[in-house]
């Protein structure tokens, strides 16, 4: 939803500036590449091992690091026994 709102806002700004559609599409592609790069650098869900997705909204703090989860279920499982899943965390990235 945020991406859609941001894209609409960006389209409006670019249209007001007289930017061509091709330039608008290049900007959108560059933004998507940046989002993908950020997501690929983050560790995935330590419980189900799904890759990190920018839509993840569940998180916990474990030993000073933020750990993201794909669902409230995975967060609950991790919170009950974080040591069991600590090996699945990619520390130091």
Jmol script that loads the backbone (N, CA, C; Angstrom):
load data "model"
ATOM      1  N   UNK A   1       0.830  -1.183   0.000  1.00  0.00           N
ATOM      2  CA  UNK A   1       0.000   0.000   0.000  1.00  0.00           C
ATOM      3  C   UNK A   1       0.873   1.244   0.000  1.00  0.00           C
ATOM      4  N   UNK A   2       1.923   1.234   0.806  1.00  0.00           N
ATOM      5  CA  UNK A   2       2.820   2.379   0.861  1.00  0.00           C
ATOM      6  C   UNK A   2       3.484   2.600  -0.491  1.00  0.00           C
ATOM      7  N   UNK A   3       3.880   1.522  -1.137  1.00  0.00           N
ATOM      8  CA  UNK A   3       4.522   1.626  -2.446  1.00  0.00           C
ATOM      9  C   UNK A   3       3.580   2.264  -3.464  1.00  0.00           C
ATOM     10  N   UNK A   4       2.322   1.866  -3.414  1.00  0.00           N
ATOM     11  CA  UNK A   4       1.338   2.409  -4.335  1.00  0.00           C
ATOM     12  C   UNK A   4       1.162   3.903  -4.096  1.00  0.00           C
ATOM     13  N   UNK A   5       1.007   4.306  -2.849  1.00  0.00           N
ATOM     14  CA  UNK A   5       0.858   5.728  -2.525  1.00  0.00           C
ATOM     15  C   UNK A   5       2.087   6.510  -2.945  1.00  0.00           C
ATOM     16  N   UNK A   6       3.262   5.957  -2.676  1.00  0.00           N
ATOM     17  CA  UNK A   6       4.500   6.626  -3.039  1.00  0.00           C
ATOM     18  C   UNK A   6       4.608   6.763  -4.558  1.00  0.00           C
ATOM     19  N   UNK A   7       4.232   5.726  -5.279  1.00  0.00           N
ATOM     20  CA  UNK A   7       4.289   5.762  -6.740  1.00  0.00           C
ATOM     21  C   UNK A   7       3.337   6.806  -7.306  1.00  0.00           C
ATOM     22  N   UNK A   8       2.142   6.898  -6.735  1.00  0.00           N
ATOM     23  CA  UNK A   8       1.172   7.887  -7.195  1.00  0.00           C
ATOM     24  C   UNK A   8       1.690   9.298  -6.915  1.00  0.00           C
ATOM     25  N   UNK A   9       2.238   9.511  -5.736  1.00  0.00           N
ATOM     26  CA  UNK A   9       2.810  10.810  -5.394  1.00  0.00           C
ATOM     27  C   UNK A   9       3.952  11.161  -6.335  1.00  0.00           C
ATOM     28  N   UNK A  10       4.831  10.211  -6.576  1.00  0.00           N
ATOM     29  CA  UNK A  10       5.971  10.437  -7.473  1.00  0.00           C
ATOM     30  C   UNK A  10       5.493  10.738  -8.887  1.00  0.00           C
ATOM     31  N   UNK A  11       4.487  10.025  -9.354  1.00  0.00           N
ATOM     32  CA  UNK A  11       3.947  10.257 -10.690  1.00  0.00           C
ATOM     33  C   UNK A  11       3.373  11.668 -10.804  1.00  0.00           C
ATOM     34  N   UNK A  12       2.687  12.112  -9.772  1.00  0.00           N
ATOM     35  CA  UNK A  12       2.129  13.460  -9.775  1.00  0.00           C
ATOM     36  C   UNK A  12       3.199  14.528  -9.805  1.00  0.00           C
ATOM     37  N   UNK A  13       4.246  14.338  -9.030  1.00  0.00           N
ATOM     38  CA  UNK A  13       5.346  15.303  -9.002  1.00  0.00           C
ATOM     39  C   UNK A  13       6.040  15.354 -10.353  1.00  0.00           C
ATOM     40  N   UNK A  14       6.326  14.191 -10.920  1.00  0.00           N
ATOM     41  CA  UNK A  14       7.000  14.144 -12.209  1.00  0.00           C
ATOM     42  C   UNK A  14       6.129  14.715 -13.324  1.00  0.00           C
ATOM     43  N   UNK A  15       4.833  14.466 -13.276  1.00  0.00           N
ATOM     44  CA  UNK A  15       3.931  15.009 -14.283  1.00  0.00           C
ATOM     45  C   UNK A  15       3.889  16.534 -14.190  1.00  0.00           C
ATOM     46  N   UNK A  16       3.904  17.057 -12.985  1.00  0.00           N
ATOM     47  CA  UNK A  16       3.886  18.504 -12.790  1.00  0.00           C
ATOM     48  C   UNK A  16       5.166  19.149 -13.316  1.00  0.00           C
ATOM     49  N   UNK A  17       6.250  18.426 -13.283  1.00  0.00           N
ATOM     50  CA  UNK A  17       7.535  18.949 -13.756  1.00  0.00           C
ATOM     51  C   UNK A  17       7.708  18.756 -15.260  1.00  0.00           C
ATOM     52  N   UNK A  18       6.776  18.077 -15.912  1.00  0.00           N
ATOM     53  CA  UNK A  18       6.875  17.855 -17.354  1.00  0.00           C
ATOM     54  C   UNK A  18       7.828  16.733 -17.714  1.00  0.00           C
ATOM     55  N   UNK A  19       8.089  15.803 -16.794  1.00  0.00           N
ATOM     56  CA  UNK A  19       8.984  14.689 -17.045  1.00  0.00           C
ATOM     57  C   UNK A  19       8.283  13.663 -17.922  1.00  0.00           C
ATOM     58  N   UNK A  20       9.012  13.086 -18.857  1.00  0.00           N
ATOM     59  CA  UNK A  20       8.424  12.101 -19.761  1.00  0.00           C
ATOM     60  C   UNK A  20       8.123  10.797 -19.037  1.00  0.00           C
ATOM     61  N   UNK A  21       7.265   9.988 -19.651  1.00  0.00           N
ATOM     62  CA  UNK A  21       6.896   8.685 -19.080  1.00  0.00           C
ATOM     63  C   UNK A  21       8.107   7.778 -18.978  1.00  0.00           C
ATOM     64  N   UNK A  22       9.016   7.818 -19.946  1.00  0.00           N
ATOM     65  CA  UNK A  22      10.210   6.979 -19.925  1.00  0.00           C
ATOM     66  C   UNK A  22      11.067   7.297 -18.711  1.00  0.00           C
ATOM     67  N   UNK A  23      11.256   8.575 -18.432  1.00  0.00           N
ATOM     68  CA  UNK A  23      12.041   8.953 -17.256  1.00  0.00           C
ATOM     69  C   UNK A  23      11.341   8.523 -15.980  1.00  0.00           C
ATOM     70  N   UNK A  24      10.023   8.601 -15.952  1.00  0.00           N
ATOM     71  CA  UNK A  24       9.262   8.179 -14.788  1.00  0.00           C
ATOM     72  C   UNK A  24       9.452   6.682 -14.554  1.00  0.00           C
ATOM     73  N   UNK A  25       9.410   5.875 -15.602  1.00  0.00           N
ATOM     74  CA  UNK A  25       9.591   4.439 -15.470  1.00  0.00           C
ATOM     75  C   UNK A  25      11.002   4.111 -15.015  1.00  0.00           C
ATOM     76  N   UNK A  26      12.013   4.846 -15.484  1.00  0.00           N
ATOM     77  CA  UNK A  26      13.392   4.614 -15.058  1.00  0.00           C
ATOM     78  C   UNK A  26      13.545   4.895 -13.577  1.00  0.00           C
ATOM     79  N   UNK A  27      12.901   5.955 -13.085  1.00  0.00           N
ATOM     80  CA  UNK A  27      12.961   6.281 -11.665  1.00  0.00           C
ATOM     81  C   UNK A  27      12.324   5.170 -10.850  1.00  0.00           C
ATOM     82  N   UNK A  28      11.172   4.694 -11.294  1.00  0.00           N
ATOM     83  CA  UNK A  28      10.483   3.628 -10.584  1.00  0.00           C
ATOM     84  C   UNK A  28      11.341   2.362 -10.557  1.00  0.00           C
ATOM     85  N   UNK A  29      11.990   2.029 -11.656  1.00  0.00           N
ATOM     86  CA  UNK A  29      12.860   0.866 -11.716  1.00  0.00           C
ATOM     87  C   UNK A  29      14.043   1.020 -10.759  1.00  0.00           C
ATOM     88  N   UNK A  30      14.621   2.209 -10.704  1.00  0.00           N
ATOM     89  CA  UNK A  30      15.746   2.462  -9.798  1.00  0.00           C
ATOM     90  C   UNK A  30      15.311   2.312  -8.347  1.00  0.00           C
ATOM     91  N   UNK A  31      14.136   2.806  -8.025  1.00  0.00           N
ATOM     92  CA  UNK A  31      13.621   2.692  -6.661  1.00  0.00           C
ATOM     93  C   UNK A  31      13.383   1.231  -6.298  1.00  0.00           C
ATOM     94  N   UNK A  32      12.825   0.465  -7.224  1.00  0.00           N
ATOM     95  CA  UNK A  32      12.579  -0.951  -6.963  1.00  0.00           C
ATOM     96  C   UNK A  32      13.892  -1.691  -6.749  1.00  0.00           C
ATOM     97  N   UNK A  33      14.928  -1.320  -7.499  1.00  0.00           N
ATOM     98  CA  UNK A  33      16.241  -1.931  -7.320  1.00  0.00           C
ATOM     99  C   UNK A  33      16.809  -1.639  -5.943  1.00  0.00           C
ATOM    100  N   UNK A  34      16.616  -0.411  -5.463  1.00  0.00           N
ATOM    101  CA  UNK A  34      17.106  -0.041  -4.128  1.00  0.00           C
ATOM    102  C   UNK A  34      16.367  -0.820  -3.052  1.00  0.00           C
ATOM    103  N   UNK A  35      15.061  -0.970  -3.204  1.00  0.00           N
ATOM    104  CA  UNK A  35      14.281  -1.731  -2.224  1.00  0.00           C
ATOM    105  C   UNK A  35      14.724  -3.188  -2.216  1.00  0.00           C
ATOM    106  N   UNK A  36      14.942  -3.761  -3.386  1.00  0.00           N
ATOM    107  CA  UNK A  36      15.400  -5.151  -3.483  1.00  0.00           C
ATOM    108  C   UNK A  36      16.767  -5.322  -2.829  1.00  0.00           C
ATOM    109  N   UNK A  37      17.672  -4.370  -3.043  1.00  0.00           N
ATOM    110  CA  UNK A  37      19.013  -4.450  -2.455  1.00  0.00           C
ATOM    111  C   UNK A  37      18.941  -4.413  -0.940  1.00  0.00           C
ATOM    112  N   UNK A  38      18.098  -3.562  -0.396  1.00  0.00           N
ATOM    113  CA  UNK A  38      17.945  -3.476   1.060  1.00  0.00           C
ATOM    114  C   UNK A  38      17.374  -4.780   1.591  1.00  0.00           C
ATOM    115  N   UNK A  39      16.338  -5.303   0.937  1.00  0.00           N
ATOM    116  CA  UNK A  39      15.701  -6.536   1.400  1.00  0.00           C
ATOM    117  C   UNK A  39      16.647  -7.721   1.335  1.00  0.00           C
ATOM    118  N   UNK A  40      17.485  -7.792   0.293  1.00  0.00           N
ATOM    119  CA  UNK A  40      18.383  -8.933   0.160  1.00  0.00           C
ATOM    120  C   UNK A  40      19.510  -8.900   1.184  1.00  0.00           C
ATOM    121  N   UNK A  41      19.783  -7.722   1.748  1.00  0.00           N
ATOM    122  CA  UNK A  41      20.850  -7.633   2.740  1.00  0.00           C
ATOM    123  C   UNK A  41      20.359  -7.980   4.147  1.00  0.00           C
ATOM    124  N   UNK A  42      19.043  -8.073   4.330  1.00  0.00           N
ATOM    125  CA  UNK A  42      18.491  -8.391   5.635  1.00  0.00           C
ATOM    126  C   UNK A  42      18.255  -9.889   5.755  1.00  0.00           C
ATOM    127  N   UNK A  43      18.491 -10.431   6.940  1.00  0.00           N
ATOM    128  CA  UNK A  43      18.252 -11.871   7.130  1.00  0.00           C
ATOM    129  C   UNK A  43      16.760 -12.184   7.056  1.00  0.00           C
ATOM    130  N   UNK A  44      16.453 -13.398   6.672  1.00  0.00           N
ATOM    131  CA  UNK A  44      15.065 -13.820   6.572  1.00  0.00           C
ATOM    132  C   UNK A  44      14.501 -14.231   7.916  1.00  0.00           C
ATOM    133  N   UNK A  45      13.305 -14.758   7.871  1.00  0.00           N
ATOM    134  CA  UNK A  45      12.614 -15.222   9.071  1.00  0.00           C
ATOM    135  C   UNK A  45      13.384 -16.418   9.635  1.00  0.00           C
ATOM    136  N   UNK A  46      13.852 -16.347  10.894  1.00  0.00           N
ATOM    137  CA  UNK A  46      14.646 -17.443  11.449  1.00  0.00           C
ATOM    138  C   UNK A  46      13.835 -18.698  11.761  1.00  0.00           C
ATOM    139  N   UNK A  47      12.524 -18.586  11.866  1.00  0.00           N
ATOM    140  CA  UNK A  47      11.693 -19.739  12.220  1.00  0.00           C
ATOM    141  C   UNK A  47      11.370 -20.571  10.981  1.00  0.00           C
ATOM    142  N   UNK A  48      10.763 -19.951   9.973  1.00  0.00           N
ATOM    143  CA  UNK A  48      10.371 -20.699   8.766  1.00  0.00           C
ATOM    144  C   UNK A  48      11.384 -20.533   7.639  1.00  0.00           C
ATOM    145  N   UNK A  49      12.375 -19.668   7.843  1.00  0.00           N
ATOM    146  CA  UNK A  49      13.468 -19.420   6.904  1.00  0.00           C
ATOM    147  C   UNK A  49      13.018 -18.825   5.567  1.00  0.00           C
ATOM    148  N   UNK A  50      11.892 -18.139   5.575  1.00  0.00           N
ATOM    149  CA  UNK A  50      11.475 -17.420   4.365  1.00  0.00           C
ATOM    150  C   UNK A  50      12.408 -16.229   4.191  1.00  0.00           C
ATOM    151  N   UNK A  51      12.744 -15.863   2.947  1.00  0.00           N
ATOM    152  CA  UNK A  51      13.608 -14.697   2.730  1.00  0.00           C
ATOM    153  C   UNK A  51      12.913 -13.423   3.213  1.00  0.00           C
ATOM    154  N   UNK A  52      13.709 -12.437   3.592  1.00  0.00           N
ATOM    155  CA  UNK A  52      13.147 -11.180   4.079  1.00  0.00           C
ATOM    156  C   UNK A  52      12.322 -10.515   2.990  1.00  0.00           C
ATOM    157  N   UNK A  53      11.201  -9.982   3.380  1.00  0.00           N
ATOM    158  CA  UNK A  53      10.313  -9.261   2.480  1.00  0.00           C
ATOM    159  C   UNK A  53      10.034  -7.903   3.116  1.00  0.00           C
ATOM    160  N   UNK A  54       9.994  -6.851   2.303  1.00  0.00           N
ATOM    161  CA  UNK A  54       9.780  -5.515   2.853  1.00  0.00           C
ATOM    162  C   UNK A  54       8.410  -5.352   3.491  1.00  0.00           C
ATOM    163  N   UNK A  55       7.509  -6.304   3.295  1.00  0.00           N
ATOM    164  CA  UNK A  55       6.187  -6.218   3.906  1.00  0.00           C
ATOM    165  C   UNK A  55       6.149  -6.820   5.312  1.00  0.00           C
ATOM    166  N   UNK A  56       7.261  -7.383   5.788  1.00  0.00           N
ATOM    167  CA  UNK A  56       7.279  -7.950   7.134  1.00  0.00           C
ATOM    168  C   UNK A  56       6.976  -6.861   8.156  1.00  0.00           C
ATOM    169  N   UNK A  57       6.008  -7.109   9.024  1.00  0.00           N
ATOM    170  CA  UNK A  57       5.624  -6.126  10.027  1.00  0.00           C
ATOM    171  C   UNK A  57       5.887  -6.612  11.445  1.00  0.00           C
ATOM    172  N   UNK A  58       6.113  -7.885  11.622  1.00  0.00           N
ATOM    173  CA  UNK A  58       6.369  -8.436  12.952  1.00  0.00           C
ATOM    174  C   UNK A  58       7.863  -8.425  13.227  1.00  0.00           C
ATOM    175  N   UNK A  59       8.254  -8.092  14.458  1.00  0.00           N
ATOM    176  CA  UNK A  59       9.675  -8.061  14.798  1.00  0.00           C
ATOM    177  C   UNK A  59       9.862  -8.236  16.302  1.00  0.00           C
ATOM    178  N   UNK A  60      11.057  -8.638  16.673  1.00  0.00           N
ATOM    179  CA  UNK A  60      11.482  -8.746  18.067  1.00  0.00           C
ATOM    180  C   UNK A  60      12.919  -8.266  18.144  1.00  0.00           C
ATOM    181  N   UNK A  61      13.349  -7.938  19.342  1.00  0.00           N
ATOM    182  CA  UNK A  61      14.753  -7.576  19.553  1.00  0.00           C
ATOM    183  C   UNK A  61      15.410  -8.737  20.279  1.00  0.00           C
ATOM    184  N   UNK A  62      16.493  -9.247  19.689  1.00  0.00           N
ATOM    185  CA  UNK A  62      17.219 -10.372  20.264  1.00  0.00           C
ATOM    186  C   UNK A  62      18.689  -9.991  20.366  1.00  0.00           C
ATOM    187  N   UNK A  63      19.208  -9.935  21.581  1.00  0.00           N
ATOM    188  CA  UNK A  63      20.599  -9.565  21.843  1.00  0.00           C
ATOM    189  C   UNK A  63      20.986  -8.267  21.129  1.00  0.00           C
ATOM    190  N   UNK A  64      20.087  -7.290  21.186  1.00  0.00           N
ATOM    191  CA  UNK A  64      20.358  -5.982  20.617  1.00  0.00           C
ATOM    192  C   UNK A  64      20.110  -5.852  19.129  1.00  0.00           C
ATOM    193  N   UNK A  65      19.739  -6.930  18.452  1.00  0.00           N
ATOM    194  CA  UNK A  65      19.465  -6.887  17.015  1.00  0.00           C
ATOM    195  C   UNK A  65      17.969  -7.051  16.765  1.00  0.00           C
ATOM    196  N   UNK A  66      17.467  -6.373  15.750  1.00  0.00           N
ATOM    197  CA  UNK A  66      16.068  -6.505  15.370  1.00  0.00           C
ATOM    198  C   UNK A  66      15.925  -7.710  14.449  1.00  0.00           C
ATOM    199  N   UNK A  67      14.988  -8.577  14.787  1.00  0.00           N
ATOM    200  CA  UNK A  67      14.721  -9.785  14.003  1.00  0.00           C
ATOM    201  C   UNK A  67      13.312  -9.647  13.441  1.00  0.00           C
ATOM    202  N   UNK A  68      13.174  -9.801  12.122  1.00  0.00           N
ATOM    203  CA  UNK A  68      11.884  -9.641  11.460  1.00  0.00           C
ATOM    204  C   UNK A  68      11.254 -10.998  11.165  1.00  0.00           C
ATOM    205  N   UNK A  69       9.911 -11.026  11.198  1.00  0.00           N
ATOM    206  CA  UNK A  69       9.162 -12.263  10.990  1.00  0.00           C
ATOM    207  C   UNK A  69       8.078 -12.065   9.947  1.00  0.00           C
ATOM    208  N   UNK A  70       7.754 -13.163   9.253  1.00  0.00           N
ATOM    209  CA  UNK A  70       6.742 -13.104   8.206  1.00  0.00           C
ATOM    210  C   UNK A  70       5.327 -13.109   8.764  1.00  0.00           C
ATOM    211  N   UNK A  71       5.164 -13.539  10.022  1.00  0.00           N
ATOM    212  CA  UNK A  71       3.818 -13.623  10.587  1.00  0.00           C
ATOM    213  C   UNK A  71       3.879 -13.546  12.111  1.00  0.00           C
ATOM    214  N   UNK A  72       2.748 -13.244  12.739  1.00  0.00           N
ATOM    215  CA  UNK A  72       2.699 -13.253  14.200  1.00  0.00           C
ATOM    216  C   UNK A  72       2.982 -14.652  14.772  1.00  0.00           C
ATOM    217  N   UNK A  73       2.647 -15.686  14.004  1.00  0.00           N
ATOM    218  CA  UNK A  73       2.894 -17.053  14.455  1.00  0.00           C
ATOM    219  C   UNK A  73       4.392 -17.312  14.610  1.00  0.00           C
ATOM    220  N   UNK A  74       5.174 -16.960  13.578  1.00  0.00           N
ATOM    221  CA  UNK A  74       6.625 -17.159  13.653  1.00  0.00           C
ATOM    222  C   UNK A  74       7.238 -16.316  14.762  1.00  0.00           C
ATOM    223  N   UNK A  75       6.745 -15.102  14.948  1.00  0.00           N
ATOM    224  CA  UNK A  75       7.247 -14.243  16.028  1.00  0.00           C
ATOM    225  C   UNK A  75       6.992 -14.898  17.381  1.00  0.00           C
ATOM    226  N   UNK A  76       5.779 -15.441  17.574  1.00  0.00           N
ATOM    227  CA  UNK A  76       5.435 -16.091  18.837  1.00  0.00           C
ATOM    228  C   UNK A  76       6.303 -17.312  19.113  1.00  0.00           C
ATOM    229  N   UNK A  77       6.554 -18.104  18.068  1.00  0.00           N
ATOM    230  CA  UNK A  77       7.400 -19.290  18.215  1.00  0.00           C
ATOM    231  C   UNK A  77       8.818 -18.870  18.596  1.00  0.00           C
ATOM    232  N   UNK A  78       9.354 -17.854  17.944  1.00  0.00           N
ATOM    233  CA  UNK A  78      10.698 -17.362  18.245  1.00  0.00           C
ATOM    234  C   UNK A  78      10.765 -16.806  19.663  1.00  0.00           C
ATOM    235  N   UNK A  79       9.793 -16.009  20.043  1.00  0.00           N
ATOM    236  CA  UNK A  79       9.799 -15.382  21.368  1.00  0.00           C
ATOM    237  C   UNK A  79       9.757 -16.406  22.500  1.00  0.00           C
ATOM    238  N   UNK A  80       9.140 -17.566  22.269  1.00  0.00           N
ATOM    239  CA  UNK A  80       9.076 -18.603  23.302  1.00  0.00           C
ATOM    240  C   UNK A  80      10.423 -19.288  23.519  1.00  0.00           C
ATOM    241  N   UNK A  81      11.231 -19.424  22.450  1.00  0.00           N
ATOM    242  CA  UNK A  81      12.509 -20.112  22.561  1.00  0.00           C
ATOM    243  C   UNK A  81      13.504 -19.547  21.542  1.00  0.00           C
ATOM    244  N   UNK A  82      14.002 -18.316  21.771  1.00  0.00           N
ATOM    245  CA  UNK A  82      14.875 -17.687  20.776  1.00  0.00           C
ATOM    246  C   UNK A  82      16.202 -18.415  20.573  1.00  0.00           C
ATOM    247  N   UNK A  83      16.708 -19.073  21.604  1.00  0.00           N
ATOM    248  CA  UNK A  83      17.993 -19.774  21.478  1.00  0.00           C
ATOM    249  C   UNK A  83      17.929 -20.899  20.442  1.00  0.00           C
ATOM    250  N   UNK A  84      16.766 -21.509  20.309  1.00  0.00           N
ATOM    251  CA  UNK A  84      16.598 -22.602  19.346  1.00  0.00           C
ATOM    252  C   UNK A  84      16.798 -22.106  17.910  1.00  0.00           C
ATOM    253  N   UNK A  85      16.437 -20.851  17.644  1.00  0.00           N
ATOM    254  CA  UNK A  85      16.497 -20.308  16.291  1.00  0.00           C
ATOM    255  C   UNK A  85      17.668 -19.353  16.087  1.00  0.00           C
ATOM    256  N   UNK A  86      18.473 -19.165  17.110  1.00  0.00           N
ATOM    257  CA  UNK A  86      19.600 -18.218  17.028  1.00  0.00           C
ATOM    258  C   UNK A  86      20.588 -18.609  15.925  1.00  0.00           C
ATOM    259  N   UNK A  87      20.759 -19.889  15.668  1.00  0.00           N
ATOM    260  CA  UNK A  87      21.685 -20.335  14.622  1.00  0.00           C
ATOM    261  C   UNK A  87      21.197 -19.912  13.229  1.00  0.00           C
ATOM    262  N   UNK A  88      19.887 -19.682  13.080  1.00  0.00           N
ATOM    263  CA  UNK A  88      19.350 -19.278  11.779  1.00  0.00           C
ATOM    264  C   UNK A  88      19.492 -17.788  11.511  1.00  0.00           C
ATOM    265  N   UNK A  89      19.965 -17.037  12.506  1.00  0.00           N
ATOM    266  CA  UNK A  89      20.148 -15.599  12.331  1.00  0.00           C
ATOM    267  C   UNK A  89      21.492 -15.347  11.670  1.00  0.00           C
ATOM    268  N   UNK A  90      21.509 -14.453  10.722  1.00  0.00           N
ATOM    269  CA  UNK A  90      22.763 -14.075  10.062  1.00  0.00           C
ATOM    270  C   UNK A  90      23.319 -12.872  10.828  1.00  0.00           C
ATOM    271  N   UNK A  91      24.182 -13.134  11.758  1.00  0.00           N
ATOM    272  CA  UNK A  91      24.745 -12.068  12.575  1.00  0.00           C
ATOM    273  C   UNK A  91      25.804 -11.308  11.809  1.00  0.00           C
ATOM    274  N   UNK A  92      25.878  -9.997  12.056  1.00  0.00           N
ATOM    275  CA  UNK A  92      26.958  -9.191  11.515  1.00  0.00           C
ATOM    276  C   UNK A  92      26.769  -8.762  10.083  1.00  0.00           C
ATOM    277  N   UNK A  93      25.565  -8.900   9.500  1.00  0.00           N
ATOM    278  CA  UNK A  93      25.351  -8.445   8.120  1.00  0.00           C
ATOM    279  C   UNK A  93      24.638  -7.121   8.146  1.00  0.00           C
TER     280      UNK A  93
END
end "model"
wireframe off; spacefill off
backbone 0.3
color backbone group
